[in-house]
Amino acid sequence: MTGTPDPRPLLERATAQLARLIGGVQPGQYELPTPCDEFDVRRLISHVVGGTRRIAVVGEGGDGLAVPSFAEGIADGELAQRYEAGRIEALKAWQDDARLDAEVTVPWGSVPGRAALGGYVLETTTHSWDLWEALGRPGSLDPELAGFALAVARQALPAERRGPEVPFGEVVAAPQEGGPYGELAAWLGRRPLAAEAG
C-alpha cells in the first residue's frame, strides 16, 4: 500500500468511475442484488456515499471512525448528486501533500495517509465492480485501477487473513477471461452474479 508515492490521482479516477456508474442507475434498478451479498444497489450506493464523507474527514485530520458508514435518508434520485458532491469534498480534503505522510486512523488501523488512500482506492474500485455487475456490466472499467487495487488487496489482505473480523470472504477461483477485475473480485471472495446464478 505504500508503493505508490501519491495515490490521489488514482482515487480521483476511481471515484469518477464509480460516479459514472451511479449516475447511470435507473429508477427500477435500486433493488437489484450485487455481488456484495448484504447490499442491493440502493444499500451499496448509500455505503459509498457515506464512505466519501469518511474519506474527507480522515483527510481533514478528523476521526473517520466516528462517521457513519452509510448515508441514510437520501432519496434515490439524489444519490448520484450526493456521491458526486462527496467525492469532490474528499479529494479537496487530501490536497495538502503533508497528509500523505500523516498518521491517520481508518477502520483497518492507524496508517500513513498514503496507505489509507490506497485502501480507499481498493474499496472504491471494488464497489465499482459490484455496481457494474449489478447493472449488467454497462461499458468498460479502468483496468489500471483494478491492477492497483489488487496489489493493495494482496498486501493488506493475504489469503490466510480471513475470518469474522475481516469483511471479505475466502479467496475464490478467478473467472476465466475475467481480467484484472475478475482477479480482484476473486481475491476478495466475490463471484460474478452470472456465476452465482449458474
Protein Blocks (a to p, Z undefined) as FASTA:
>chain_A
ZZpmblmlmmmmmmmmmmmmmmmpcfklmmpccfblkbcfklmmmmmmmmmmmmmmmmno
pafklpcfbdehiafklmmmmmmmmmmmmmmmmmpmklmmpccddfkbccdfklmmmmmm
mmmmmmmmmmmmmnopgajddfklmmmmmmmmmmmmgfklgcjklccdcdddddehkljm
lmmmmmnopacfklmmZZ
